[in-house]
Amino acid sequence: MKLSSIKQAWNGAEKCRQCHIRELALFADIQEDDFKQLHFPISDLELQTGDSLFKQSETPKFVYTIRTGLIKLVHFLPNGNYRIVRLLGPGDLVGIEALHGIPYLHYAFTLQNTTACQIPVETIEQLNRKSPHLYKQLIAHWQRVQSDADVWLTKLTVGNSKKRVANLLLYLDQQSSNDFFYLPGREDMGALLAIATETTSRIIAEFKRLEYLQTGHLGAYINKDQLKQIS
């Protein structure tokens, strides 16, 4: 992990102004005068696949905005198995529960090489007290968390296995800004959908044979019409 602090508030503001996901990120509406009030450094993170942002039950000090890449939130079960409770991509806020002053609820691992902004909780608390611009973005991120939770409950963990896989592929495609998307490994897909890894592998192989799903060096492609019929 490479960490380089942005030591002055205006440097942080300049980075936010130039950020290619500015309209999605937490500081989308923050003004230059707001940044001049900051006293805690915002830091750039460059993470490799498999790196950890934080651990479950750890005392929270930071929240993270993803600029590129993909993060999985993981909950480990008493029997040693695990469930993936959410995937987070560019513009998402990771560790949002830290803003309530509670320990992190899950483990956070990278699925791809990822870049993120590490924002001290004190920074957000300070801006929230002094700036009217942050509140709208905080509400938008809370609503996004709720919306994703609804998707997980209503589409990705109910119905037969084939329907769950189809819904996951449609969801991943919808979240991507390109014609292709990152396809998680079979074990992670099983942990997302609460089905066995072997079942996931069998369904993915069937979808490939039927050309509902294609994979290449850029990522995965799907036949939306066919998958929607299954979902």
Buried (B, 14 or more C-beta within 10 A) or exposed (E): EEEEEBEEBEBBBBBBEEBEBBEBBBBBBBEEEBBEEBEBBBBBBBBEEEBEBBEBEBEBEBBBBBBBBBBBBBBEEEEEEBBBBBBBBBBBBBBBBBBEEEEBBBBBBBBBBBBBBBBBBEBBBBBBEEBEBBEEBBEBBEEBBEEBEEBBEEBBBEBEBBBBBBBBBBBBBEBBEEEBBBBBEBBBBBBBBEBEBEBBBBBBEEBEEEEBBEEEEEBBBBBBEBBEEBB
